[in-house]
């Protein structure tokens, strides 16, 4: 197995207090075939003064009968060595170049030399490399923080090498692989939280699949959330029974379908997916008006429809014949005839519902909101559904004179009017679920 070493150079390199600095010690153990030394302005000046780093590696190579190919990466302009941003991009670019040049070799990263900012940058790059880069840390001989006591400007290559106790037989190996697992897991957890906050549960699940530190409950909740945003209620029910917490606010019946669909629409708005929001208006408008007509006006329109199956889907036609069979149906037909001049048998849609509610409801607030939704459906939804256009808040308001908030408020209002027992807390259902997921991460 062959290695390539990428290493910043610090004040304890190459030798200090009669022992190897980190660069020399890593080379002593792993014998990399190529060594890249990253030199800031201060370290470059020392290198130019006495060639101490290359000289020490040359001496070590002779001792080990191994030839080190050393390349110095000079950064004479680099004086702000404490700033993380100064290194991360540069290190990333250099290491990517090394990967391309040596695709079959293991890349060692010295995370013990250099400034804290340099070490942090290399630790992060190692954590994100999926095992391609191996971070190596070197402990001090006394196993604790050991600030350099030597004068770094007074260095004698010959004397320091001769006094180096690590050249003796039986020297102590102070190298170890720095664990990036915990760091990577923490990074991934933060990424999952960001995905959750953006209601992107598929992405959150994808990240979670590559982790070891996430428990079964967190994984299950993420799967539940992914199924929920897809409106896959059966799959959701299989998972929610595993938890004591109330995750789904409404469990049964048509009201549950409507609530979950409304919450889905609300997520579309939060994600600024306005085209999906507008295209998704029609089914929910029909369902909510259906619910209102049945629960509050005792009118079940489908009783006056003929159901036809087309390609596996049921299609309802509201027909004159069915309406004319009952007294209530005849009153509905009269209202439809007055509006449509006359009414002809056709698909059952929000158009007929709006006429019926306007004709028979006594609730002015309900009528206003029904008309608002019908106007939005006619003026915006049909355009967005049949034309390739860009849809945003401004477009919706320009076409309909209503904001997306007014549209959502109207939908929620009709739902609560249809089923007054539904609690207002359902509006925060997804955010509450998100907090629950995070609590298990």
C-alpha positions in Angstrom: 0.0 0.0 0.0 1.5 3.4 -1.0 0.8 6.8 0.5 0.9 10.4 -0.5 1.2 12.9 2.4 -0.2 16.4 2.3 1.0 18.5 5.2 1.0 22.1 6.4 4.2 22.9 8.2 4.2 24.2 11.8 6.6 25.7 14.3 7.4 22.2 15.8 8.5 20.8 12.4 10.7 19.1 11.5 12.3 18.4 15.0 11.8 19.9 18.4 12.8 19.0 21.9 14.8 16.1 20.6 11.8 14.4 18.9 10.2 14.3 15.5 7.7 17.0 14.6 4.4 15.7 13.1 5.6 15.8 9.5 8.7 13.8 10.1 7.0 11.3 12.4 4.3 10.5 9.9 6.9 10.0 7.2 8.9 7.7 9.6 5.9 5.4 10.0 4.0 5.5 6.7 7.0 6.1 4.3 4.9 8.0 1.7 6.3 8.1 -1.8 5.4 11.8 -2.2 5.3 14.5 0.4 3.6 17.9 -0.2 4.7 20.6 2.2 2.4 23.6 2.5 4.4 26.6 3.5 2.9 29.9 4.8 5.0 33.1 4.6 6.7 32.5 8.0 7.5 28.8 7.3 8.6 29.6 3.8 11.2 32.0 5.1 12.6 29.4 7.5 12.7 26.9 4.6 14.6 29.4 2.4 17.0 30.1 5.3 18.3 26.6 6.0 16.2 24.0 4.0 15.4 22.3 7.3 12.2 20.5 6.2 13.7 18.9 3.1 17.0 18.3 4.8 15.3 16.3 7.6 13.3 14.3 5.2 16.4 13.5 3.1 18.2 12.3 6.3 15.2 10.2 7.3 15.1 8.7 3.8 18.7 7.6 4.1 18.1 6.1 7.5 15.0 4.1 6.3 16.5 3.4 2.9 13.5 5.1 1.4 13.4 8.0 -1.0 10.9 10.8 -0.3 9.8 12.9 -3.3 9.2 16.3 -1.6 7.3 19.1 -3.2 7.0 22.5 -1.4 3.8 24.5 -2.0 4.8 28.0 -1.3 2.3 30.7 -0.2 4.5 33.8 0.4 1.4 36.0 0.6 -0.2 33.9 3.4 0.1 35.8 6.6 -3.4 35.5 8.1 -2.8 31.9 9.2 -5.5 31.9 11.8 -8.4 32.4 9.3 -10.1 29.2 8.3 -11.4 30.5 5.0 -7.9 31.2 3.8 -7.2 27.5 3.7 -10.3 25.5 3.0 -10.7 26.3 -0.7 -6.9 26.2 -1.3 -6.5 22.8 0.5 -9.5 21.4 -1.3 -8.2 22.4 -4.7 -4.7 21.0 -4.0 -6.0 17.7 -2.6 -8.4 17.2 -5.5 -5.4 17.7 -7.8 -3.4 15.1 -5.8 -6.3 12.6 -6.1 -6.3 13.0 -9.9 -2.6 12.5 -10.1 -2.5 9.5 -7.7 -5.9 7.9 -8.0 -4.7 4.5 -6.7 -2.9 5.8 -3.6 -4.1 6.6 -0.1 -3.8 10.3 0.8 -2.6 11.1 4.3 -3.5 14.5 5.8 -1.3 15.8 8.7 -3.8 17.3 11.1 -1.2 17.9 13.8 1.0 20.5 12.1 0.1 24.1 11.3 -2.4 26.5 12.9 -5.8 25.4 14.3 -7.5 26.8 11.2 -5.3 24.6 9.0 -6.0 21.5 11.1 -9.7 22.2 11.1 -9.8 22.6 7.4 -8.0 19.3 6.8 -10.2 17.5 9.4 -13.3 18.7 7.5 -11.9 17.7 4.1 -11.1 14.3 5.5 -14.6 13.9 6.9 -16.2 14.8 3.5 -13.9 12.6 1.5 -15.7 9.2 2.1 -12.5 7.6 3.3 -10.2 8.7 0.5 -8.2 11.0 2.7 -6.9 9.7 6.0 -6.3 12.3 8.8 -3.3 11.4 10.8 -2.6 13.0 14.2 0.6 12.8 16.1 0.7 13.1 19.9 3.4 14.9 21.7 6.1 12.8 23.5 4.7 13.8 26.9 1.1 13.2 25.8 -0.1 16.7 26.5 0.1 20.1 25.0 3.7 20.9 24.4 4.4 24.5 23.2 7.7 24.8 21.4 10.5 26.0 23.6 13.2 26.1 21.0 14.0 29.3 19.1 12.7 28.5 15.6 15.1 30.9 14.0 18.1 29.1 15.5 18.1 25.7 13.9 21.1 23.6 13.1 20.2 20.7 10.7 23.1 18.5 11.9 22.7 19.0 15.6 18.9 18.6 15.7 19.1 15.4 13.7 21.8 13.9 15.9 19.9 14.7 19.0 16.6 13.3 17.7 15.7 10.4 20.0 13.1 9.0 17.6 16.1 7.9 15.4 16.9 5.3 18.1 15.7 1.7 17.9 12.4 1.1 19.6 11.1 4.6 19.2 7.5 5.2 20.3 5.0 5.4 17.5 2.9 8.5 18.2 0.8 8.4 15.0 -2.9 7.6 15.1 -5.8 7.9 12.6 -8.0 10.8 13.7 -11.6 9.7 13.9 -13.7 11.7 11.5 -16.8 9.6 12.1 -18.3 11.7 14.8 -17.6 14.9 12.9 -19.1 13.5 9.7 -22.1 12.2 11.6 -22.6 15.6 13.2 -22.3 17.3 9.8 -24.9 14.9 8.3 -27.3 15.5 11.1 -27.2 19.2 10.5 -27.8 18.6 6.8 -30.8 16.4 7.7 -32.2 19.1 9.9 -31.8 21.6 7.0 -33.7 19.2 4.7 -36.4 18.8 7.3 -36.8 22.5 7.7 -37.2 22.7 3.9 -39.8 19.9 4.1 -37.5 17.8 1.8 -38.0 14.4 3.4 -36.7 12.4 0.5 -33.4 14.2 0.7 -33.3 13.8 4.5 -34.0 10.0 4.2 -31.2 9.7 1.6 -28.7 11.3 3.9 -29.9 9.2 6.9 -29.4 6.0 5.0 -25.6 6.6 5.0 -25.4 7.2 8.8 -24.7 4.8 11.7 -25.7 7.1 14.6 -29.4 7.6 13.8 -31.7 5.4 15.7 -34.6 3.3 14.4 -37.3 5.8 15.6 -35.7 8.7 13.7 -35.4 6.6 10.5 -39.0 5.5 10.9 -40.2 9.1 11.4 -38.3 10.2 8.3 -39.9 7.4 6.3 -43.3 8.4 7.7 -42.7 12.1 6.7 -41.6 11.0 3.2 -44.8 9.0 2.7 -46.9 11.8 4.2 -45.7 14.4 1.8 -46.5 12.0 -1.0 -50.0 11.6 0.4 -49.5 7.8 0.9 -51.9 7.5 3.8 -51.7 3.7 4.1 -48.0 3.7 4.5 -48.2 6.5 7.0 -50.7 4.6 9.1 -48.4 1.6 9.2 -45.7 3.7 10.8 -47.6 6.2 13.0 -48.9 3.4 15.2 -45.3 2.8 16.3 -45.3 6.1 18.2 -47.2 7.4 21.2 -47.1 11.0 19.9 -50.0 12.4 17.9 -48.4 12.9 14.5 -51.5 12.9 12.2 -54.1 15.3 13.5 -57.1 13.7 11.7 -57.3 10.0 11.4 -60.4 9.0 9.5 -62.8 9.9 6.7 -63.0 12.5 4.0 -61.9 15.2 6.4 -58.5 13.5 6.8 -57.9 13.5 3.1 -58.8 17.1 2.9 -56.6 18.1 5.9 -53.6 16.3 4.6 -54.0 17.7 1.1 -54.4 21.3 2.5 -51.2 20.8 4.5 -49.5 19.5 1.3 -50.6 22.7 -0.5 -49.3 24.8 2.4 -45.9 23.1 2.0 -45.9 23.9 -1.7 -46.3 27.6 -0.7 -43.6 27.4 1.9 -41.3 25.9 -0.7 -42.4 28.6 -3.3 -43.6 25.9 -5.7 -46.3 28.2 -6.9 -47.1 26.3 -10.1 -47.7 23.1 -8.2 -49.8 25.0 -5.7 -52.1 26.5 -8.3 -52.4 23.3 -10.3 -53.3 21.5 -7.1 -56.2 23.9 -6.3 -59.0 22.1 -8.3 -59.3 18.8 -6.4 -59.2 20.4 -3.0 -61.8 23.0 -4.0 -64.2 20.3 -5.2 -63.7 18.2 -2.1 -64.1 21.0 0.4 -67.2 22.3 -1.3 -68.6 18.8 -1.4 -67.9 18.5 2.3 -69.6 21.8 3.0 -72.7 21.0 0.9 -73.1 17.6 2.7 -72.3 18.6 6.3 -73.8 22.0 6.5 -76.5 22.1 3.7 -77.5 18.5 3.7 -76.9 18.3 -0.1 -75.1 15.3 -1.5 -74.4 16.2 -5.1 -73.2 12.8 -6.1 -76.7 11.4 -5.4 -77.7 13.3 -8.6 -74.7 12.0 -10.7 -74.2 9.2 -13.0 -70.9 7.5 -12.3 -68.9 6.3 -15.3 -65.6 4.5 -15.3 -62.8 5.7 -17.6 -59.4 3.9 -17.6 -59.9 2.8 -14.0 -61.1 6.1 -12.7 -64.6 7.1 -11.7 -66.0 10.1 -13.4 -69.2 11.8 -12.2 -71.7 13.4 -14.5 -74.3 15.7 -13.0 -77.4 15.0 -15.1 -80.8 16.7 -15.5 -82.4 13.3 -15.4 -81.1 12.5 -11.9 -81.8 16.0 -10.6 -85.4 15.9 -11.7 -86.2 12.8 -9.7 -86.5 14.6 -6.3 -88.0 17.9 -5.1 -84.6 19.0 -3.8 -83.0 18.0 -7.1 -85.5 20.1 -9.0 -84.6 23.1 -7.0 -80.9 22.6 -7.6 -81.7 22.1 -11.4 -83.6 25.4 -11.4 -80.6 27.2 -10.0 -78.3 25.6 -12.5 -80.6 26.5 -15.4 -80.8 30.1 -14.3 -77.1 30.4 -14.3 -76.1 28.3 -17.3 -79.1 29.1 -19.6 -79.9 26.2 -19.5 -77.8 23.5 -17.7 -76.5 20.6 -19.8 -75.3 17.3 -18.5 -71.6 17.5 -17.9 -68.7 16.6 -15.5 -69.4 17.4 -11.9 -67.0 20.3 -11.0 -66.6 23.4 -8.8 -68.6 25.3 -11.3 -71.9 23.6 -10.4 -70.9 23.6 -6.7 -70.4 27.4 -6.7 -73.8 28.0 -8.2 -75.5 25.7 -5.7 -73.8 27.3 -2.7 -74.6 30.8 -4.0 -78.2 29.8 -4.4 -78.9 28.0 -1.2 -76.4 29.1 1.5 -77.3 31.8 4.0 -73.7 32.3 5.1 -72.3 35.4 3.3 -68.8 34.7 4.5 -68.9 31.2 3.0 -70.3 32.5 -0.3 -67.6 35.1 -0.6 -64.8 32.5 -0.1 -66.4 30.0 -2.5 -66.6 32.7 -5.2 -62.9 33.7 -4.4 -61.8 30.1 -5.0 -63.8 29.7 -8.1 -62.3 32.9 -9.5 -58.8 31.7 -8.7 -59.5 28.4 -10.4 -60.8 30.1 -13.5 -58.3 32.9 -13.8 -55.1 31.3 -12.7 -55.3 27.6 -12.4 -56.5 27.0 -16.0 -53.6 29.1 -17.4 -51.0 27.4 -15.2 -52.4 23.9 -16.1 -52.4 24.4 -19.8 -49.5 26.7 -20.6 -45.8 26.6 -20.0 -45.4 29.7 -17.9 -43.5 30.9 -14.8 -45.8 31.2 -11.8 -45.0 33.2 -8.8 -46.8 35.2 -6.1 -47.0 38.3 -8.3 -48.5 36.3 -11.3 -51.2 34.8 -9.1 -52.2 38.1 -7.6 -52.1 39.9 -10.9 -54.4 37.2 -12.5 -56.8 36.8 -9.6 -56.5 39.9 -7.4 -55.9 37.6 -4.5 -52.7 36.5 -2.7 -51.8 33.0 -2.0 -52.4 33.7 1.7 -56.0 34.7 1.0 -56.4 31.6 -1.1 -55.2 29.3 1.7 -57.2 31.2 4.3 -60.3 30.7 2.2 -59.7 26.9 2.0 -59.0 26.6 5.7 -62.1 28.7 6.5 -64.4 26.4 4.4 -62.9 23.3 6.0 -63.5 24.6 9.6 -67.0 25.7 8.5 -67.6 22.2 7.1 -66.2 20.4 10.1 -66.2 22.7 13.1 -64.6 20.1 15.4 -61.3 20.2 13.5 -58.7 21.9 15.8 -56.7 25.0 14.7 -53.6 23.2 15.8 -53.6 21.1 12.6 -52.1 24.1 10.8 -48.8 23.5 12.5 -48.9 19.7 12.0 -45.9 19.4 9.8 -43.8 21.8 11.9 -44.7 19.8 15.0 -43.7 16.6 13.2 -40.4 18.2 12.2 -39.6 19.0 15.8 -40.4 15.4 16.8 -38.1 14.1 14.1 -35.3 16.4 15.3 -35.8 15.3 18.9 -34.9 11.7 17.8 -31.8 12.6 15.8 
